[in-house]
Structures are given as structure tokens and as C-alpha cells.
Amino acid sequence: MRVVLDTGVLVSGLIRPRGTIADVLHALRDGKFTAIYSTAMVVEMIDVLGRPKIQTKYHVQPDDVTALVNFIRLRGELVIPSQTVTACRDPKDNKFLEAALTGNADAIVTGDNDLLVLHPFEGVEILSPAEFLAKL
């Protein structure tokens, strides 16, 4: 299965190592699906995890960010979006739709209502972490 994980899922998985979102990352670690990602997605993840408020509150260290990026690179597939999408009411979330379409993803996993309301999007399921785990 080919899946786009939005930034919120990846960040939450790092700062909360237990629970549903952590189980999504454990499934990725165990090779149960391939993460589709773009450079824009990685840049956003690094930006969010580099914010002083996040670093202080959750004790995120630069090595944690590096490990997460390396994990995504190891268990994922980089795509270079070949089309521009403007379907999401939050324009910053269009990058996930673009990666999903370019990477022939089966699903986008997110907790973001701006994406969830688009389910399905051009044949791509948009699922919460719990819904995704139930399908997996």
C-alpha cells in the first residue's frame, strides 16, 4: 500500500511515541506500507519540528529530527509532483494531494479536517490514523 502521511501525523508520531499515530509509524517501520513524500513535505516537517515552542515543550532535539527524516527516506519513496492541485481550502495542504496523485498513493493519512473533507480525492482515500489502521 502506498500512503502519504501528513506533517501532523509525522510530528505527532515523534512527540507522542504511544497510541494510534505511533502505531501508524510502527506499521511503516515494519514495512506494512510505503510512505510517499515530497521535498515540500519534508521541509514543512523540519520547519515544524524546528520551532522553539515545539522543541521546548516536547524536548525535540536536532538528532530526533534527523532520525525522523532518515526514517522517512528509508521507508518512503520521494516523488516530484507533476501537477499543481488547488482543491484544498487550506492551500498549504495541497502538497499532500499533489504527492498522492504523483505517487499513485492509495491513501492520505491525516487528522486535518481540511483534507478529511475531501475524501475521496480523485480515487485517493483520505483517512484518519484510526481508519487507516483498521484498513491496514
C-alpha positions, 0 to 999 in steps of 0.5 A: 500500500502506498500512503502519504502521511501528513506533517501532523501525523509525522510530528505527532508520531515523534512527540507522542511515541504511544497510541494510534499515530505511533502505531501508524509509524510502527506499521511503516517501520515494519514495512506494512506500507510505503510512505510517499513524500515530497521535498515540500513535505519534508521541509514543512516537517523540519520547519515544524519540528524546528520551532522553539515552542515545539522543541521546548515543550516536547524536548525535540532535539536536532538528532530526533529530527534527523532520525525522523527524516532518515526514517522517512527516506528509508521507508518512503519513496520521494516523488516530484509532483507533476501537477499543481492541485488547488482543491484544498481550502487550506492551500498549504495542504495541497502538497499532500494531494499533489504527492498522492496523485504523483505517487499513485498513493492509495491513501492520505493519512491525516487528522486535518479536517481540511483534507478529511473533507475531501475524501475521496480525492480523485480515487485517493482515500483520505483517512484518519490514523484510526481508519487507516489502521483498521484498513491496514 
